[in-house]
Amino acid sequence: MPKANTDCIIIKNIQAYSKLGVFDYERELGQSLLVDLELELDLEEAGLSDKVSDSVDYAAVSLAIRGLAQSKEYLLIEHLAREIITMLFSKFDKLEGVLVEVKKTIVNAQQFSGEPSIRLYRSRL
């Protein structure tokens, strides 16, 4: 998990849609998702320069996540969360760590009641 005194960009409630679910009918209907992120990186240079090139463009992050979620079918949100982290590390080399939480906003499974989410943390080290 991110350390208390680590620089982070925090993005909450990225809205995404995915053909996601264990059951065929879940993937047919698709799932509405919310993605929260904590992106660890050194923000000192960006704070001095006032240039987005010294940081991570959170609009680009949001678009990349939405594109990934729609790019293929997933059985588990665990798999999607892992792929989000892998993709972010490959696209944004300034990132040192990523905490991602993927939440299903509506569960299309008759036998389940609740709001499931998955939280994963990975560091580049």
Secondary structure, DSSP 8 states (H G I E B T S, - for coil): ---TT--EEEEEEEEEEEEE-SSHHHHHH-EEEEEEEEEE---HHHHHH--GGGS--HHHHHHHHHHHHHHSEES-HHHHHHHHHHHHHHH-TT--EEEEEEEESS---TT--S--EEEEEEE--
